[in-house]
Amino acid sequence: SAASDVYKRQLVLSLLGLRPDFFEFIQTLPAVFKNGTFLMLFAWAAWLTLKLSRPSTHISVKHFVPALLVPAGLTVTAFAEPSKFSIAAFEGKILGMTSMGFHCSTTLMIGGLITFGFLWKAWLKHTASSQPALLGLTAGVASGSLTAFAYAFHCSSDYALYVSVYYGIPIVMLAVIGGLVGRRKLVW
């Protein structure tokens, strides 16, 4: 997983490069939200995926509490810099960002599927989960959030709604795909 993270960041940096204002960006609140939130989401999903890979693991609602940090981080960030993260500011740019958002979502989806494929080949198919659909779902979230974390070093769109839409949709889609694959292929 750590090797996958290093590989993914190197791939993004070599193919796409860092965002032009990277060194200024990493000192701002959006960097904490955008990069930090996806890193925390990956850590949570990877932890839960590990936990679910064992048979007879009991998962309760308390295991999903850390995932609430994502909408909480979005909310805090949106209120911290209202001029940049307001709905009004975003509405004026949404039409112009459609092609950029499509590129962002497509990159995240393809990268997430590749990551999920590596995860499947190296580990998931060898697990013995009593909850295979949930295992696949959390592996999909881990794959998508790791890809989002790596891609955020390149992407210069920091609007909270942009990040929610164009990063969130691929992560949710990867979670659904992971859940479906898990339910059908992770049976023992």
C-alpha positions in Angstrom: 0.0 0.0 0.0 2.8 2.4 0.8 4.6 1.3 -2.3 1.4 1.8 -4.3 1.1 5.4 -2.9 4.7 6.2 -3.9 4.2 4.7 -7.3 1.0 6.5 -7.9 2.4 9.9 -6.8 5.5 9.3 -9.1 3.2 8.4 -12.0 1.0 11.5 -11.5 4.1 13.7 -11.2 5.9 12.3 -14.2 2.8 12.3 -16.5 1.0 15.4 -15.3 3.4 17.3 -13.1 2.8 19.4 -10.0 0.4 22.2 -10.1 2.1 25.5 -10.9 1.5 27.1 -7.5 2.3 23.9 -5.5 4.6 25.4 -2.9 2.2 28.2 -2.1 -0.8 25.8 -2.2 0.6 23.4 0.4 0.6 26.2 3.0 -3.2 26.8 2.6 -6.4 25.4 4.1 -7.5 24.0 0.8 -4.4 21.8 0.7 -5.3 20.5 4.2 -8.8 19.7 3.0 -8.1 18.5 -0.5 -5.0 16.4 0.1 -5.4 15.7 3.8 -9.0 14.6 3.5 -8.3 12.1 0.8 -5.3 10.8 2.7 -7.4 10.3 5.8 -10.2 8.7 3.8 -7.6 6.3 2.3 -6.2 5.5 5.7 -9.7 4.8 7.1 -10.7 2.7 4.1 -7.5 0.7 4.1 -7.8 0.0 7.8 -11.4 -1.2 7.4 -10.5 -3.2 4.3 -7.8 -4.9 6.4 -10.2 -5.6 9.2 -12.8 -7.0 6.8 -10.4 -9.3 5.1 -10.6 -11.7 8.0 -13.5 -14.2 8.5 -16.0 -13.5 11.2 -15.1 -9.8 11.6 -17.9 -7.8 13.2 -18.4 -4.3 11.8 -20.6 -1.8 13.6 -21.7 1.8 13.0 -18.7 3.1 15.0 -16.3 1.8 12.4 -17.8 4.3 9.9 -17.5 7.4 12.1 -14.1 8.3 10.6 -15.6 8.6 7.2 -17.7 11.5 8.5 -14.5 13.6 8.5 -14.8 14.0 4.7 -18.1 16.1 4.8 -16.9 17.8 8.0 -13.7 18.8 6.3 -15.6 20.1 3.3 -17.9 22.1 5.5 -15.1 23.6 7.6 -13.1 24.5 4.5 -16.1 26.1 2.7 -16.8 28.3 5.7 -13.1 29.2 6.3 -12.7 30.8 2.9 -16.2 31.7 1.8 -15.1 33.9 -1.1 -13.3 30.9 -2.7 -15.6 28.1 -1.6 -19.0 29.7 -1.9 -21.8 28.4 -4.2 -21.9 31.7 -6.0 -18.2 31.6 -6.8 -18.6 28.0 -8.0 -21.7 28.6 -10.1 -19.9 31.1 -12.2 -17.2 28.6 -13.0 -19.1 25.3 -13.3 -19.7 25.6 -17.0 -16.1 26.4 -17.8 -15.0 23.6 -15.5 -17.0 20.9 -17.2 -14.2 19.7 -19.5 -11.6 20.1 -16.8 -14.0 18.2 -14.4 -14.5 15.5 -16.9 -10.7 15.1 -17.3 -10.4 15.1 -13.5 -13.1 12.5 -13.0 -11.9 10.3 -15.8 -8.3 10.4 -14.5 -9.5 9.4 -11.0 -11.8 6.7 -12.3 -9.1 5.1 -14.5 -6.4 5.4 -11.8 -8.8 4.0 -9.2 -9.6 1.0 -11.4 -5.9 0.3 -12.0 -5.3 0.6 -8.2 -8.2 -1.7 -7.5 -6.9 -4.2 -10.0 -3.5 -4.2 -8.3 -5.2 -4.6 -5.0 -7.3 -7.4 -6.3 -4.4 -9.3 -7.9 -2.0 -8.9 -4.9 -4.4 -9.3 -2.0 -8.2 -9.2 -2.2 -8.6 -12.5 -4.0 -6.8 -14.2 -1.2 -9.0 -12.9 1.6 -11.7 -14.8 3.5 -14.2 -12.2 4.4 -17.6 -13.0 5.8 -18.8 -9.7 4.3 -17.4 -9.7 0.8 -19.5 -6.9 -0.6 -18.5 -4.6 2.2 -14.9 -5.6 1.7 -15.1 -4.8 -2.0 -16.8 -1.5 -1.2 -14.1 -0.4 1.2 -11.4 -1.5 -1.2 -13.0 0.6 -3.8 -13.1 3.6 -1.5 -9.4 3.0 -0.6 -8.5 2.8 -4.3 -10.4 5.9 -5.2 -9.2 8.0 -2.3 -5.5 7.0 -2.8 -5.9 8.1 -6.5 -7.6 11.3 -5.5 -4.8 12.0 -3.0 -2.1 11.6 -5.7 -4.1 13.5 -8.3 -4.6 16.5 -6.0 -0.9 17.3 -6.3 -1.6 18.1 -9.9 -5.1 19.6 -10.0 -5.4 23.3 -9.3 -9.2 23.5 -8.9 -9.7 23.9 -5.2 -13.4 24.9 -5.0 -15.0 22.7 -2.3 -18.0 21.9 -4.6 -15.7 21.1 -7.5 -13.7 18.7 -5.3 -16.9 17.2 -3.9 -18.4 16.6 -7.4 -15.5 15.7 -9.6 -13.5 13.8 -7.0 -16.5 12.4 -5.1 -18.3 10.8 -8.0 -15.4 8.6 -9.1 -14.8 7.5 -5.5 -18.5 6.6 -5.0 -18.5 4.8 -8.4 -15.4 2.8 -7.4 -17.0 1.9 -4.1 -20.1 0.6 -5.9 -18.0 -1.3 -8.4 -15.9 -2.7 -5.6 -19.0 -3.8 -3.7 -20.5 -5.5 -6.7 -17.2 -7.3 -7.6 -16.8 -8.2 -3.9 -20.2 -9.7 -3.7 -19.8 -11.8 -6.8 -16.1 -12.7 -6.7 -15.0 -12.7 -3.1 -17.0 -15.7 -2.0 -15.3 -18.7 -0.3 
